[in-house]
Amino acid sequence: MASGRVTIDVGRCKGCELCINFSPCKVLSLDSGTLNVKGYHPARAVNPDDCTGCGICALMCPDVAIAVERGSI
């Protein structure tokens, strides 16, 4: 059972991949099929059930585009 939930503000995401590269849970990936209003491929949760709620992805995001909820979901 997941103990966290990741929410991404796709409008703010610039696809820098810092969240993807530093997350130990491998929950996120770039959405190559989507472009946001700024013309970037945003990150998305591809393995949401693997989120532990550690928040490392949110800490690494320079655009504050990621929110992590912790606890039993």
C-alpha positions in Angstrom: 0.0 0.0 0.0 1.3 3.5 -0.9 2.2 5.8 1.9 2.4 8.9 -0.3 0.9 10.7 -3.2 2.6 12.9 -5.8 0.7 15.8 -7.5 2.4 17.7 -10.3 1.4 21.2 -11.5 2.0 20.5 -15.2 1.7 24.2 -16.0 4.8 25.0 -13.9 6.9 22.0 -14.8 9.7 22.6 -17.3 10.7 19.0 -17.7 14.2 19.4 -16.2 14.1 15.8 -14.9 15.7 16.7 -11.5 12.7 15.1 -9.7 13.1 12.0 -11.9 16.8 11.6 -11.4 16.8 12.1 -7.6 13.7 10.2 -6.6 14.6 6.9 -5.0 11.2 5.4 -5.7 11.2 5.9 -9.5 7.6 7.1 -9.4 8.0 9.9 -12.0 8.8 10.1 -15.7 8.5 12.7 -18.4 5.2 12.6 -20.3 6.6 12.6 -23.9 3.0 12.6 -25.2 2.0 15.9 -23.6 3.2 19.4 -23.9 2.3 22.0 -21.3 1.4 25.7 -22.1 5.1 26.6 -22.0 6.0 23.9 -24.6 7.7 21.4 -22.2 7.1 17.8 -21.6 6.0 17.7 -17.9 6.7 15.0 -15.4 4.0 12.6 -14.4 3.5 9.8 -12.0 4.0 6.5 -13.8 4.3 4.3 -10.7 2.1 6.1 -8.2 1.7 3.1 -6.0 5.4 3.0 -5.4 5.4 6.5 -3.7 6.7 6.4 -0.2 6.0 10.0 0.6 9.7 10.9 1.1 9.3 14.2 -0.7 12.7 14.2 -2.4 11.1 14.9 -5.8 9.4 18.0 -4.4 12.6 19.2 -2.7 14.5 18.9 -6.0 12.0 20.7 -8.1 13.3 24.3 -8.9 9.9 25.4 -10.0 7.9 24.2 -7.0 5.7 22.2 -9.3 5.4 19.1 -7.1 3.4 18.5 -3.9 3.7 15.3 -1.9 1.1 14.1 0.6 2.3 11.7 3.3 0.5 9.1 5.3 -1.8 6.3 4.4 -3.6 7.1 1.2 
